[in-house]
Amino acid sequence: MRGIRAGQVVELTYALVNAQFDSVSPPVFNDSIDVIRGPKPHEMSTYAIVNGVESKSHETGFRYLVQFRQSGEVELPAASVKAGNRTYTTPECRVTVHPADVDMSKLKCSLNVGRLAGGPAKYCATLTCNACPDQNPPLLSINGKTFRPARKSFSSSNGKEEYVYEYFFSDDGYEYNRPR
């Protein structure tokens, strides 16, 4: 994991090589790392012949899409798996996260507000951007009140990134409500 920038979404994989695991103690992420997606299963096999020598390996595990909130040294949380009678725990790992590098002239965002049917939240404001606008989730101010997004998502297709932030409000005075 080199060249990581604050706000950038990266894949973080925890894998066990040449064994199947029976149970998992997943990583516990602190406030400096946002989990965008995961855990998702990870499985990979390799086969190679180098100078007539055959080698095989098989990985199983899980992966996350994560986003680092701020620059600096960040410790990745450990995870453990049980395979048979043994417990395997990832070693301590620290990564250097560089400051965000966004060309603000290319940043494009749109804000849409829609009415919801039923439930405590009556409105949803959706902010969609083509890049991560900052290393922290964008705040939304309405009528003098400031709100953090209740949900966020990330997608990437054909080299184009999309960051979506959702804010939920009730009917009376735009009070914030978490989605259920």
N, C-alpha and C positions, 0 to 999 in steps of 0.2 A: 504494500500500500504506500506508494510514493506519489508526491505531487497532489496530495489531498488539500482541498480548499474549503474553508468554512462555507456552509450552505450547499456544497456539492453533494449529490446523492451517489453513494458507492455501495457495491455489493460486499457484504461481509459473510464469509463462509466458515462454518465450523465443521471439520471433516475428520472421520476416523478411517485409517487406511488398512485394507485387507482384514477387516473384521466387521461383524454385524453387531449393533448395540441393542440391548434389551430395554433400557430406560435412559431418560435424559434429565439432567438438572440444567435448565436453560440459563443463558446469561441474563443478568439483571443490569439493564442499562441505566446509567445515571442521567442527570438533567442536561449534560453536555452533548448527549447523543439522542436524536429523535429517530424512532423506528418508523419508517415510511411503509414498509411491507414486510411481513414475515412473522413467524418462521415459515419457510417453505422447504420441502424436502430437497436434498442434494444427493445426487448419485452420479458417479463418473467412473469409467473404466479406461485403462490405457493398456496398450500392447505394443511392444517395440522389439525389433531385432537389430542389434548394433554389433558389428563385427562377428556375426554368427551367434551371438548370445541373446537368448530370448528373455524378455522381462515382461511381467504383467503386474498390474495393481488395480485395486478397486476401492473407491471411496464411497462412504455413506455419511450423511450428516444432514445439516440444515443450514439455510442461508437467510440473510436479512438484507433489505435495502435500508441503509441508514443515512442520516444526514448529521454532520457535525455542526453544532450551533455556533461555535466560536473558535478562533485560532488559538494555538498553543499546544502543549503536550497533553495528549488525552490517553488515558488507560482504557484499553478494551477489556470488557468484563470477561471473566473466565466462564467456561461451561464444562460440565462433566457428563460422561456417559458411562453406563455399566455394560460391560460385555462379558458374559459368563460370570466368573467370580472376581473380576478385576474392575476397578474404577479408573477411568482415564480423565484427567483434567487438563485443560489447555494451559500452556505456560503463560506467565505474565507477559503482556505485550503493550507497548506504548507506541503511539504514532504521533507524528508532528503534523498539525493542521495549520496550513498557511492562511493568511487573510483572504477573504472573498475577492474574486477578481471578475467583476461584472462590468461590461462596457455599458454604462447607463444610457448611451445614445441608442443602443439596440434593444433595450428593455421595453417590452410592450405588455401592458396589463389592461384588463377590462373588468368592470364590476357590474354584475347583474343582480337585481333583487327580485325575488319571486315570492308569491304567496303560497303557503303550504295548506293542505287540507287536513284537518284534525290534529290532535296532539297538542302539547303545551306550546310548542314553537309555531308561530303563525307566519313568520317570514324567514327566508334564507337569503343571505347576501353571499354571492360567490365571486371571489377574486381569482382570475385566471391570468397567469403570466408565462411568457416564453422563456424565462430564466428565473433563477432564485433571486428575488430582489434584494435580499439581505441575508446575513447569517442567522438571523432570528425570524420567526414567523411574523409576517406583517400584521400590524395592529390596525383596527378599523375604528374610527371615531364617528359617533352619531350623537347629535344633540348634546355635545359636551362630554359624553362618556366614551371610554376607550375599551375595546374588546380584543381578546386573543381569538384565533380561529378554533372552532370546536372540532373540526376535521380538516385533514390535509391529505393530499395525494400527489403522486408524481408519475409521469409516464414519459417514455422516450420511444420515438419511432422515426426511422429514416433520418437520424441525426437531429431531429427536432425534439426539444424538451418542452414539457408542459407541467406547471405547478399550479395546483388548485387548492384554494383555502375557502372553507365554508364557515359562516357566522350565522347563528340562529337567534331569533328574537321573538318575543311575544307581541301581542296585539296592543297592549297598553303601555305606551311610553318607551317602546323598544328595549325592554329589559331582556337581558341575555338568558337563554335557556340552552342547556346541553341537549343534543338529540338523544332520543331513546331508541 
